[in-house]
C-alpha cells in the first residue's frame, strides 16, 4: 500500500504527481527544482544558491516522511550543463556524510522543467 507524502514546506506539484510516495519503509521523492515553496519563484541567483534551494526542498519532503538525508540510499541528479557539476557536488556534499553517502548518478540533460539548471530526486528507507 502506498502513502502520499505532502508538505507545504516544499513546492506544490504542478501536474499529476505527488511530492513523494511511501511504500512500506521506502520513500520515493519526485524531482525537486529550485522553486521557493512560499513564493513559487525560482531561486537561481547562482548554481550554488539554486542547488541549496533544491536540497532544502528535498529536506522538507524527507522531514514530512519523518526522515533525514541519513535515510537516503539513492540520489538522481539531472543537470543542464556538466560544467556545473563541481559546484553542484560541493553543495550536495554538505548534506551527506561521505562515508555513508547514498549511491548516485548525475546526468546531463538538454532541458529541465522551467529551464532550471539542476533537479534532484532521492530514494530513502526508514
C-alpha positions in Angstrom: 0.0 0.0 0.0 1.3 3.5 -0.8 1.1 6.6 1.3 1.2 10.0 -0.4 3.6 12.4 1.4 3.0 16.1 1.1 4.3 19.2 2.8 3.7 23.0 2.4 7.5 23.4 3.1 8.3 22.3 -0.4 6.9 23.4 -3.8 3.5 22.0 -4.6 3.1 19.7 -7.6 2.1 21.4 -10.8 0.9 18.3 -12.5 -0.4 14.8 -12.0 2.3 13.7 -9.4 3.0 14.0 -5.7 6.0 15.3 -3.8 6.7 11.8 -2.5 5.3 8.3 -2.2 6.0 6.0 0.7 5.7 2.3 0.0 6.4 0.2 3.1 9.6 1.7 4.5 10.8 3.1 1.2 10.3 6.7 0.2 10.4 7.8 -3.5 10.6 11.6 -4.0 9.7 13.5 -7.1 12.5 15.6 -8.5 12.9 18.9 -6.8 13.9 22.1 -8.6 14.7 25.5 -7.0 11.2 26.7 -6.6 10.8 28.6 -3.3 7.9 26.9 -1.6 6.2 30.1 -0.2 6.5 32.3 -3.3 6.7 29.8 -6.1 9.6 31.9 -7.6 12.7 30.2 -8.9 15.8 30.8 -6.8 18.5 30.9 -9.4 21.0 33.6 -8.3 23.9 31.2 -8.8 24.2 27.4 -9.3 25.2 27.2 -5.6 22.1 29.1 -4.5 19.9 27.1 -6.9 21.3 23.7 -5.6 20.9 24.8 -2.0 17.2 25.5 -2.6 16.8 22.1 -4.3 18.3 20.5 -1.2 16.1 22.5 1.2 13.1 21.3 -0.8 14.2 17.7 -0.6 14.9 18.1 3.1 11.3 19.3 3.7 9.9 16.3 1.8 12.1 13.9 3.7 11.1 15.5 7.0 7.4 15.2 6.1 8.0 11.4 5.9 9.9 11.5 9.3 13.2 11.0 7.5 16.5 12.9 7.0 19.3 12.8 4.5 20.8 9.9 6.6 17.9 7.7 5.3 18.7 8.4 1.6 20.1 5.4 -0.2 20.0 6.6 -3.8 20.1 10.1 -5.5 19.5 11.1 -9.1 20.9 14.4 -10.2 19.9 15.9 -13.5 21.9 19.0 -14.7 21.7 21.1 -17.8 25.5 21.6 -18.0 28.1 19.1 -16.8 30.5 22.1 -16.3 28.4 22.9 -13.3 29.0 19.5 -11.7 31.7 20.6 -9.3 29.7 23.5 -7.9 26.5 21.3 -7.6 28.5 18.5 -6.0 30.1 20.8 -3.4 26.6 22.0 -2.2 25.2 18.4 -2.4 28.1 17.1 -0.3 27.2 19.3 2.6 24.1 17.3 3.2 25.7 13.9 3.4 28.5 12.1 5.4 30.9 11.0 2.7 31.4 7.6 4.4 27.7 6.8 4.3 26.6 8.8 1.3 24.0 7.3 -1.0 24.5 5.7 -4.4 24.1 8.3 -7.1 24.1 9.1 -10.8 24.5 12.5 -12.4 23.2 13.0 -15.9 23.4 16.0 -18.2 20.1 16.7 -20.0 19.1 19.0 -22.7 16.3 20.8 -20.7 14.7 20.6 -17.3 11.3 21.9 -16.1 11.2 25.7 -16.2 14.7 25.6 -17.8 16.4 25.2 -14.4 20.0 24.1 -14.1 19.5 21.2 -11.6 16.9 18.8 -10.5 17.4 16.1 -7.8 15.3 13.2 -6.6 16.1 10.6 -3.9 15.0 7.2 -2.6 15.1 6.8 1.2 14.5 4.0 3.6 13.4 4.1 7.2 
